[in-house]
Each structure stands twice: as structure tokens, then as C-alpha cells.
Amino acid sequence: MRVYPIGFVLGFALAAPAFSQAPARAEQPDVQPGDAWVYEHTTFPGESKRQFTVRVREVTPDTIVTGQPANGSVFSRDWALRETKRAGEATFRAEPGRALLQFPMDVGKRWDGNNTATLPNGQQRWQGQASVEKVEKVTVPAGTFDAYVIRYEGYYNTVDGRANVRWLESIWYVPEARRWVKRDWTWRTQRPHYGTYTERQTEELVSMSRKTPEAKPSDSAVQQ
């Protein structure tokens, strides 16, 4: 059995297969402050790679907050991105957030993912449809998992009409991981007078952790 630790947190033990078969129905994940996921991001065709960490700072009844106050993100409890900040400035804001997941989740479920996002250079209008196609095994650097496969497709365009983008995305969600273990998306943009451009990107889970719960003193403990 291999263990994947992350700094201050206690690593989960991961192996292949890492978990039992995904349940017929997945409920909203129980995310806690201190939970963390490390992903490897790849951009094709150049296969440029980088790693990044998603670490939960705060959880409210409606939101999951990750990162630091000046450099972090706000998600809904379904992991729909609502806001991202860099150096204290908002670089993305959408209400409702972009709904990559929706709970409770089971095979055959469908939902729309329409919203308007505000970026520093203007607004983007997103329209898309998602469906849970099946449960299948997926292997990523963190191990092998039974995952729900979500297919997401649609388009977005800038309000000023400078770009129209079509995209196809697949997401592998694992209930025990409390987040997706893999995303794979391709987008194709058409810019008037500039032609077209196609790019593919992936995210794969490298490791995940849960913060060790703080010990609570026993009622019978002697206080000194």
C-alpha cells in the first residue's frame, strides 16, 4: 500500500483499486477545512505540465473557500466556481457558479450549466449541458478509482463578440475523494479575422489529504 502525504496533513493511503465500487447515488461531499488535493495540469499539444494544490480554508452552509484571502477561490457546496482572486483582485466572478457537478448524483442525471462570468477584460456568457453517463474505473497518479463519468459540452462567447468558444469536457468524480480525480477538456475558439485555435487540457489527481482532527479534552480529564 502506498501513502501520499501532504505537509501538515495526514495522507490517505491509496492503492489500486483505491476504493470500493462507487455507490448508486452520491450525496453532496462532506468537505472540511484543511482538506487538500494536488493535481497535475497538462496543456496539449506541447504537453506543458504544472502542479497546483486546492486546499480548503473555510466551509459555510453555502460555500467552500480555498487558498488565501488574496489568492483563492470561492465555490458552491457542489464545487461550482463562483469567484477567483489573484493579488487581492477578482479575476473571475460568476453567479451562479459554473456547475461541473450536481448532487445528489446518479447515472442518467442531467443539468444545465448556464451563467455569465465577469473577468477583468469583460464578460463571458456560458451555455452548456451536463450528464452523468456511467460509472467506470479510472487510473490517475493517485491510484485507481471507481468514478462517475460526467460529460459536459457547450459554448461560451465574449459579450463584445471577439471570441466564440466550443468545448467538450469529461469529469471523473469519486465520492470518497470528495472531488474529481480527473478532468479532460478540449476547446476550439473562432475569432473573427484571426481564424481558429484548438487546445486540450487535463487535470489528474496526484494526492489528497484530510487535516487531522484536533483532539478534544475528555470531560473526565483533570485540568491543571
C-alpha positions in Angstrom: 0.0 0.0 0.0 1.3 3.4 -1.0 0.8 6.6 1.1 0.8 10.0 -0.4 1.3 12.7 2.4 1.0 16.5 2.0 2.9 18.5 4.5 0.8 19.4 7.5 -1.9 16.9 6.8 -2.3 13.2 7.3 -2.1 11.5 3.9 -4.7 9.0 2.7 -3.5 5.5 1.9 -4.1 5.0 -1.7 -3.7 1.8 -3.8 -5.2 0.2 -6.9 -8.0 -0.3 -6.6 -8.2 2.5 -4.1 -11.9 2.3 -3.2 -14.8 0.0 -3.4 -17.3 0.5 -6.2 -19.0 3.9 -6.4 -22.5 3.9 -4.8 -25.6 4.0 -7.0 -26.2 7.5 -5.6 -23.6 10.1 -4.5 -24.6 12.7 -1.9 -23.0 16.2 -1.6 -19.5 15.7 -0.3 -18.5 16.3 3.3 -15.7 18.8 2.7 -13.8 20.1 5.8 -11.3 22.9 6.4 -7.8 21.5 5.8 -8.8 19.0 3.1 -6.3 19.3 0.2 -5.9 17.9 -3.3 -2.8 18.1 -5.5 -3.3 18.0 -9.3 -1.1 17.8 -12.3 -2.3 20.1 -15.1 -1.2 19.4 -18.7 -1.7 21.6 -21.7 -1.6 19.9 -25.2 -0.1 19.7 -27.8 3.1 20.9 -26.2 2.4 18.8 -23.0 3.4 21.7 -20.7 2.9 20.5 -17.1 2.5 22.1 -13.7 1.2 21.1 -10.3 -1.2 23.0 -8.2 -2.9 22.4 -4.8 -6.5 23.0 -3.8 -6.7 23.5 0.0 -9.9 24.2 1.8 -9.7 27.3 4.2 -13.3 27.6 5.2 -16.6 25.9 4.7 -20.0 27.6 5.2 -23.5 26.2 4.6 -23.4 27.6 1.1 -19.7 27.8 0.1 -16.3 26.1 0.0 -13.4 28.6 0.3 -9.9 27.6 -0.9 -6.5 29.2 -0.8 -5.7 32.5 0.9 -7.8 35.7 1.2 -5.8 37.5 -1.5 -5.2 34.4 -3.7 -8.0 31.9 -3.5 -11.3 30.8 -4.8 -15.0 30.5 -3.7 -17.0 27.5 -4.8 -20.6 26.4 -4.1 -21.0 23.3 -2.0 -21.3 21.4 -5.3 -17.9 22.7 -6.4 -19.3 25.3 -8.8 -16.7 28.1 -9.2 -18.1 31.4 -8.1 -15.0 33.6 -7.7 -11.2 33.6 -8.0 -8.8 36.2 -6.7 -5.2 36.9 -7.5 -3.2 39.5 -5.6 -6.5 40.7 -4.0 -8.2 41.4 -7.3 -11.1 39.3 -8.6 -10.1 37.6 -11.9 -13.3 35.6 -12.2 -16.8 36.0 -10.8 -20.0 34.1 -11.7 -23.4 33.7 -10.2 -24.5 31.0 -10.3 -21.1 29.3 -10.5 -20.2 27.0 -13.3 -21.9 23.7 -12.3 -19.5 20.9 -13.2 -21.1 18.7 -10.6 -24.6 18.4 -9.1 -25.8 16.4 -6.1 -27.3 14.0 -5.4 -25.6 12.3 -8.3 -26.5 9.1 -10.1 -26.2 7.7 -13.6 -28.5 9.3 -16.1 -28.8 12.7 -14.3 -28.7 15.8 -16.5 -28.5 19.5 -15.8 -27.8 22.8 -17.5 -24.7 25.0 -16.7 -25.7 28.4 -17.9 -24.2 31.6 -16.4 -22.5 34.9 -17.1 -18.9 35.3 -15.8 -17.2 38.6 -15.2 -13.4 38.8 -16.0 -11.0 41.8 -15.9 -11.4 42.2 -19.7 -15.2 41.8 -19.9 -17.9 39.2 -19.6 -18.4 35.7 -20.9 -21.7 34.0 -21.4 -21.7 30.2 -20.8 -24.3 27.7 -22.0 -23.8 24.0 -21.6 -25.4 20.7 -20.7 -24.0 18.0 -18.4 -25.0 14.4 -18.0 -23.7 11.5 -15.8 -23.0 8.8 -18.4 -21.7 5.8 -16.3 -19.5 4.6 -13.6 -16.1 3.3 -14.6 -12.6 2.7 -13.3 -10.1 5.5 -13.9 -6.4 5.4 -13.2 -4.5 8.6 -12.3 -1.2 9.2 -10.4 -3.0 8.9 -7.1 -4.4 5.4 -7.8 -7.3 3.6 -9.5 -10.8 4.6 -8.6 -14.4 3.8 -9.4 -15.7 7.1 -10.7 -18.9 8.7 -12.1 -18.2 10.0 -15.6 -19.8 13.3 -16.4 -19.9 14.6 -19.9 -20.2 18.4 -20.3 -20.5 20.2 -23.6 -21.5 23.7 -24.7 -20.1 27.0 -25.7 -19.3 30.5 -24.4 -18.8 33.8 -26.0 -17.5 37.2 -25.1 -20.1 39.9 -24.8 -18.1 42.1 -27.2 -18.2 39.3 -29.8 -14.4 39.0 -30.1 -14.4 35.2 -29.5 -16.8 32.2 -29.7 -15.6 29.1 -28.0 -16.9 25.5 -28.2 -15.8 23.0 -25.6 -16.2 19.3 -24.7 -15.3 18.1 -21.2 -15.2 14.8 -19.3 -15.0 14.7 -15.5 -14.4 11.7 -13.3 -15.9 12.3 -9.8 -15.1 9.9 -6.9 -17.3 10.2 -3.8 -14.6 9.1 -1.4 -12.2 11.7 -2.9 -14.9 14.4 -2.4 -13.8 16.0 -5.7 -13.0 14.9 -9.2 -9.8 12.9 -9.8 -9.6 13.8 -13.4 -10.8 16.4 -15.9 -10.2 16.4 -19.7 -11.4 19.2 -21.8 -11.0 20.4 -25.4 -11.9 23.9 -26.6 -12.0 25.4 -30.0 -12.2 29.2 -30.5 -13.2 31.2 -33.5 -12.0 34.8 -33.7 -13.2 37.0 -36.5 -10.3 37.9 -38.8 -7.9 35.7 -36.7 -9.0 32.1 -37.6 -9.4 29.2 -35.2 -7.4 27.7 -32.4 -7.9 24.3 -30.7 -6.4 23.3 -27.4 -6.8 20.3 -24.9 -6.1 20.4 -21.2 -6.2 17.8 -18.4 -6.1 17.6 -14.6 -5.2 14.4 -12.8 -5.1 13.9 -9.1 -1.6 13.3 -7.7 -2.5 13.1 -4.0 -5.2 14.1 -1.5 -5.3 14.6 2.3 -7.6 15.4 5.2 -6.5 17.6 8.1 -6.0 15.7 11.3 -9.0 16.5 13.6 -8.0 18.4 16.7 -8.2 16.3 19.9 -10.9 17.4 22.4 -10.2 17.1 26.1 -12.2 14.4 27.9 -14.9 15.6 30.3 -13.2 13.4 33.0 -9.7 14.8 32.3 -8.0 16.6 35.2 -7.5 20.2 34.3 -4.3 21.8 35.6 
